[in-house]
Amino acid sequence: MRHLITATGLLGFASLALAADAVGVTEKQATNWHAIIMFCIFVALTMGITYWAASRTKSTADFYTAGGGITGFQNGLAIAGDYMSAATLLGLTAMVYLQGYDGYIYMMCFFAGWPIILFLMAERLRNLGKFTFSDITAYRLDQGKVRTMAAVSSLTVVCFYLIAQMVGAGQLIKLLFGLEYKVAIFAVGILMMVYVTFGGMVATTWVQIIKAGMLLFGGTLVMFLAMSEFGFSFTNLLDKAMSVHNLGDKLMQPGSFLADPVTAISLGLGLMFGTAGLPHILMRFFTVSDAKEARKSVLYASGFVAYFFNVIFLMGLTGILIVGQNPEFFEGGDIAGKLIGGGNMVAMHLAKAVGGNMLLGFLAAVAFATILAVVSGLALAGASAISHDIYARVIKKGQASEAAEIRVSKIATVCLGFVAIVLGIAFEKQNIAFMVGLAFGVAAAANFPVLILSMYWKGLTTRGALWAGYGGLVSAVMFVVLSKSVWVDVFGFAAAPFPYTQPALFAMPIAFLLAFIFSKSDNSVRAGQEKEAFEDQYVRAQTGFGAAAAANH
């Protein structure tokens, strides 16, 4: 089991520790009526929010960005909700349970991306953009070409992320609720389409806020009850955990998880800069009224995520003793064997041990709600890339009416929903952990370099941006395909041509290098005009003068 968790961890995101471990576990559990009832209550509540949001969603600004009317605190909670997936709860708890302190270091890789967004990007994102991050990359460059490139890379990230979440959802619900895999896939897909199509960003934001609140509350309650068994003494907990864990005294020492330094660095870069290139995260910065609220959003999100990671760490450590030493949670009652439901069920077994079936049901419902909310955010980001960037700006050259743009966005949402359902079913038996590695790799190599250079480097031209975007996209995909994750595990070849599983360390420099070479060698008149336009962009980025204002509600 340790090798399995390690392998999936190396691929970039703990959300797929869930799917990777769940694939192959085909037993359907007994129907968990506590979880189903609590989930139905959540769905009823969010449907009410969607109905309310539909009456407030009248323009493209309302649909894409909630009219810029979300406060910094609300947006921070929603961003944290986007970032805290169900498998953050399940996968990272299991990682701490197995690897100890290395699991905590792994969480810090995720967290490292937030200061970059806070200090380098949040303010300029809000001042320069309107609906999508393509608004910024194309601000002074060729609108059609750059928006097309940004939309292609965004949709690539969204699709791979969607597949990962859908397969994870199906396997999780089969394990926790006792429902069929296909039923779970259809439930997530249909509910996501309803939230986004009718409620737009207003509904998606409030679904995220409620889900984040439930996740923080549920995790805190489990951690509090678990810690009470050790007299709330961290030292007492550690002493007991180290005495029974197979790592012994090395439980709280780093180094056993990422022995290969190249993979470790590449993983860190992918998680750090991939976070700053994820379209559904970047889109949230346009939902607030101004740059000040954008900065507040990151600050609040950082606080919520940091707190939750510490809760997860304590849950993993207490799980070593409360779950790991209890035969009722193991197949055949053998604590040296496999956990019932797979290695990622540590958090769920811990909830049952400290709070009974009611707390287990609540946490299971929260896990399902979490996937539903993350999928909704991804769908909205994908739909906006199609409707705002490709349809409204490239095909219609900015002449599309708001009604037509919203209509295309809703059609795109429904299409993405059905694509997600079909792909979720098609990939049911696959270990799709590499897809999240690929999503973060593409975000770090294709989105981030073009985005940061367009904001900070005067010399960037359209030709440089296109070579960087497409070069980063192709190289990230190529490196993942040639790695063991796909070449050996999926295609079945004996050995992988590319020795590492993470593309960021190799694909990111390629993107930056291509941007530099092709921008510097571009001596066209258009390139000169684009460089001159940087001054106007710089003023707006710093002052917000001329930035999109919040809509009146």
N, C-alpha and C positions, 0 to 999 in steps of 0.2 A: 504493500500500500504506500509505503514511503516513496518508492521509486515512481509510482504513478503520480503522486502529488508533486514530487520534484519535477517530473517531466512536464506536467501541465503548467506548473509555476514558471518554468523557464520560457514559456511561450507568451508571456506578456501580461495576462490579466487574470485575476483570481476568479472572475466570473466564469471562466471556463474550467477552473478546477471542478466546478459543479458539473458541467456537461460532460467533461472527460471521464469523471468518475462514475457518473450516472449511466453513461452508455455501457451497455452490456449487462446492467442490472435490470432484468426483465420481469421480476416478480411484481405483481400488483399488490399493494398493501390493502389492508382492510379499510373500508370507507371511513374517513375521519369526519364525522358529522359536526363536531365542534368547529373544525376548520372551515367546512363548507358553509355553515350558518354564518360564521363571522365574515367570511369572504362575501357572502350574499349581502350582508349589511353594508360592507365597504362599497360594493358595486352599486347598491341602491343609493347610497350617499353621493357617490361620484356621478351617477346618472342625474341626480337632482342638480348638482353643480353644472353639469354639461347643459342641462335645460336652461339654467340661469345664464350661463355663459353665452349660449346661442343668441339670447336677446341682446347681448352687449357686443356681439361680433358683427359689425356692419361694414367695416372697411378692411382693406388689405393690412393696414397698421394694426387693427384689432386682431385679425386672424393670425398674422405672423408674430407680432410682438406684444399682444394685449394692449395695444395703443400706447405703450411706454408708461403705463400707469401702475406698474408693480413697484413696491417700495424696495429699498436695499435689503431690509431684513427678510421680507417675503421671498425675494429673488435668491438671497443667500441660502435660504432653507430649500428652495426648489433646485438650485444648483447642487447642493449637497445630496438631495434626493436623486438627481440624475447620476451622481457619482457613486452613491452607495447602492449597489445592485444587490439582488438577493444572494448572489454568490460571494459578495463581499462579506456578508454575514456567514454564509455556509463555508465557502472555500477558505477564507482567511482564518476562521476559527479552527478549521481542520488543520491548516498549515501550522498554527501555533501549537495545537495538540500534538502534532508529529515532530515539528522542527524546533519548537521553543522560541528562543530569541531571534533566530533567523526569520521566522514569520513576521516578527515586529519590524525587522530591517526591511523586509519586502514591502510592508505597508508604507514605510517612509519613502520608498521610491515613488509611490503614487502621490504622496503628499508634496514631494519636491517640486511638482509642476505649478503649484498655486502661487508661490512668490513671483515666479516669472510672469504669470498672468496679472498679478496685482501690480507689480512695479513697472512692467514693460508694456502691458497690453490693454488693461481694462479701460483706462481713460481714453486712449486713442481709438479703441474699438467703438466706444459709445459715441465719440465725437465725429468719427468718420463714416460709420456704418448706419444703415437704416433697418434692413431686414435680415441680411445674411452676410457672412464674412467676405463673400465675393464683392460686395459693395466697396470694401476697403482695398482688396487686391486690384480691382479694376478702376479705382478712383481717378488715376491720371493716365491709365494705360488704355489699350484698345478694348473697348467694352465687350464686343462680341467674342473675340478670341479668348480673352482672359477669363470671362465669366463661364464660357464653355469648359475651359480647362478646370476651373475651380469646381464647377458643378459635377464634372466627371469624377474628380477625386473625392468630392463629398459623397456622391452616391456610392462610390466604391466602399468607403468607410462605413456608411450607413448600412449597406447590404450585408457586408460581412458581419457587422455587429448585430444586425437583426437576426441573421441565421443563428448566430451563437446564442442570443437571448431566447429565441423561439425553441431551439432544441433543448436548452437548459430548462425552459419553462415546462415543456412536455415531460421531460424526465423527472423534474422536481414534483410536478403534480401527480404523476403516476405513483411516485414514492409516498408523498405526504397525504394526498387526498383519496387515493384509491380509485381515481378516474382513469379512463383509457387515455393513452398518449394523444391520439388524434382529437379526442374531445377537448383536451387541454389546449392543443394548438389552435383549434377553431375558436375556443372561448377567448384566448388572448388576442387573436387576430381580429375577431369581430368587435370586441369591446374597444380595442385600440382605434379601429376605424370610426366607431361612433364618437369617441372622445374628440378625436382630431377633426373629423369632418364637420361635426356640428358645433363644437365648442372652441376649436382653434387653440391658440396659445393661452387664452384665459382659462379654459378647462384643463389643459395639460399642466399649466402652472399649479393650479389648485389641487389637482390630483397628486402632483409631486409633493406639494407642501403637506398634505394630509398623510401621504405615505411616509414621508421623511419623519414626521412627528410620531407616527405609529412605530416605525422602525427604531427610532431613538428611545421611545418609551419601552417597547418590548425588550430591546437589548439591555437597557439599563435595569429593568425589573429582573431579568434572568441573572444578570451579573450581580445585582444586589443580594438576591436570594442565595446565589451560589457562594458569594463571599461571606455571608452570614454564617455559613457552616465552618468557616475558618477564623471566626471572631474578627472579621474585617482586618486581619493581619496579613499583609503581603509577605512578610518574612516567614510566617508560619506556613503560608501556602507554598512558597518556593521550596522550603526545606522538605515538606512532604512530597511535593511534585518531583523533586530531584531524586528522592529516595526510591521512587517506584518507576520512573521513566527510564527507558532503555538507553537514553543519552547520559543519564546520571548527572554528574557535575557539569557536563558540557551543555546541559539544557539551556543555560543562560549565557552561553558563549557563542559568538558568531563564527561562521566559516564552514559549517557542514553542508549548507544548502547550495551555494553558488561557488563551487570550487574553482571553476574556470573563470579567470578575471575578465577575459574578452567578452564572454557571454554576460557576465555581471554588469560590465560597463554598458554594453549594448542594450540590455534590459532596462537599466536605469535611464539611459537617454531616451529610449522609446516611451517609457512611462512618463518621464518628465516633459518632453517636448510634444509627445503625442497628445497629452492632456490639453496643451495649448493649441492643438490643431483639430480637436474633435468638433465637428460642425454643430452638434446638438448642444454642446457646452458653450461655444462661442455665440450661438444664437441668443442665448439667455441674456447677454449683455445689452441687447437692444430693447429689452422689455422694461427697462428702468427709465426714469425721466431725464437723467443727466449723468455726466461723468462722475460726479461725487457719489451718486447712488450706485454706480457701477463698481467703484472702489469698495464701497460698503458691502456690496454683494459678495465680493471675493473674500473680504475679511470675515463676514459671518459664515460663509461656506467653509472657509478654512477652519474656523472654530468648531463647527458642527462635525466636520469630517475628522479632525484631530481627536475630538472627544469620542466619537464612535470607534475609531481605531483602537483607542485605549480600552474601551469597553470590550471590544472583540478580543484583545490581548488577554484580558482577565478571564473572559469566558473560555478561551482556549486552555489557559493554565488550570482553571478549576475543573474543566472537562477531563483533564488527565486523571484526576482523582475520583470525581463524582461519576463520570461515565466509564473511564478506562479501567476502573477497578470493580465495576458492577456487571456480573455475568448476564443479567437480564437484557442488556443492550447488545449482546454478541450472539452470533449464530451458533446454536448448539450450546450456549452458555459457557463457551470457552473464551476467556479474556485474552488468550494468545491468538485467537482467530480473527475473523472479520466482523466489523460492526454491522448490525442489521440495517439494511438499506444503503450500505456503502459508506466509504470513509468520510464523505462530506456531511453526514447526518449528525456529527458531534453536537452542533448547536441545538438541533431538535431534541436529541436524547437528553441533553442538559436541561432544556426547558421542561421536559416531562419529569425528569428526576426531581427538580426543585419546585415545580408548580403544577404537576399533574397534567391530565388531558386538556384541561381548560387553557393553560398557558401554552401547551404544545399546539393546540388548535389556533390560538391567537397568533403565535409566531409563524405557523404554516400559512395562515391567511395573509400575514404581512409579507412573507416571502413571495407569494403569488402576486399580491398587489404591487410589490416592488418591481417585478418583471414587467407587469402591465404598464406601469408608469414610465419605466425606462424605454420600453418599446414605443410608447406614444410620443415621447420626445424625439426619438430617432425618426419615426415616421414623419413628424412635422418638419424636421430638418431636411429629409429627403424630398418631401413634397415641395418645400420652398425652393430647393435647388432647381426642380423641374419647372415650377410655375413662375417664380420671380426671376431667376437667372436665365433659364433657357427660353421659356415662352415669352415673358414680358419684355426682357431686355435684348435677347438675341434674335428671336423670330419676329417679334412685333416692334423692335427698335425703340422701346419705351413708349409706344403708342397704345398699348392695351388698356382697356377700361378696367377699373377696380373689380367690377362684377365679373368680367371675363377671367381676370387673374385668379380670383377666389374660386371660380368654377373649375378652372384647370387644376388648382391646388387640391380641391376636394376629390376630383377624379384621380389625380396622382396618388392621393392618400389611399383611396379604395384599391387602386392597382397595386400599390406597395403592400397593402394589407394582404391581398390575395397571393402576391409573390412570396411574402413572408410565410404564409400558411403552407404553400406548395413546397418551398424550400425546407421549411421546418420538418415536414413529413418526409421529404426526399432524403434528408441528412440524418434521420432518426438513429440509424445504426452506426454512423460515422463518429470517430473521435474528431470533433471539429474545433479543438482547442487552438489549432494554428490560425483559425480565422480571426481570433481576437488579436493574436500577435500581428497578423497582417493588417488589421484595422488600425492598431496603434502605429505600426510601421509606416503605413501610408499617410496617416495623419502627421507623423513626425517628419517624414521625408518629402511629402508633396505639398501639404497644406501649410505647415509651420514655416519653412524657409521663405516661401513666396510672401506669406502674410507679414512676417517680421521685416523682411527686406523692403517690402512696399511701404512700410511705416517709417523705417529708419534710414534707408539708403537712397540717396538722391540719384545715384547712377543706375538704378534698376530701369530697364526698358521692357517693352512688351515681348521682344524676342527673348530676352534673358528670363523673364517670368515664365514664358511658355516652355522653354527648355528645362527650367528648374522643376516646374510642376509635373510635366509629363515624364521627365527623366527620373524624378523622385518616385513617382507612381510606378513606373515600369521596373525600376531597380528594386524597390521594396517587394513587389510581387514576385519578381524573378528570384531574389535571394530566399524568400520563404518557400517557393516551389522547389528550389534546388536543395533545400535543407532536409534534414532527417524527418522533420514533421510531416512533410508531404511526399518527398521522393521515396522514402523507405516505408513510413507508416501508412500512407494512402496508396501510392503507386506500386509498392511492393518490391522496389529494387533493392539490391544487396547493400549498396553503400551510397551515401549522399555526396554529390560533387561539392556542395558548400558545407563546411564543417560546423557552422553555428546556426542556432535556431532563431536568433533575433536580428532583424535587418537594419535597425536604426543606426548603429555605429558605422555601417558601410553605405547605406542609402542616403543618409543626411548629407555627408560631405560631397557626394556626387551632385546632389541638388544645388548646394551652395556654390560648388565649383562651376557647374553649368551656368548658373545665374550670372556669376562674375565674368566668365569668359565671353558669353554671348551678349551681355550688356556692354562690356568694354569694347567689343569689336563692332558694335552697332553704331555706325556713323551717319545714319539716315537723318533726314530733316525731322521725321516723326520722333525719332529717339531724342533729338535735341529739345523738341517741344515738351516731351514727357519729363525730361530732367528739369527744365525750367518750371514746370507746373508743381514741382515738389515744394517750392516756397509757399504757395497758396495752401497746399495740403498741410504743411507744417504748422501754419498759423491756425488753421481750423482744428488740427489735432490737439494743439496746446490750449486753445481758448474755447473751443466749442462753437465759435461764431459760424452760424449757418447750418449747424447740426440739426438733424430731425428732432422736432419737439414732441413732447407727449401729447396724445390726443385728449380732448376734453371728454369726461364721462359724467 
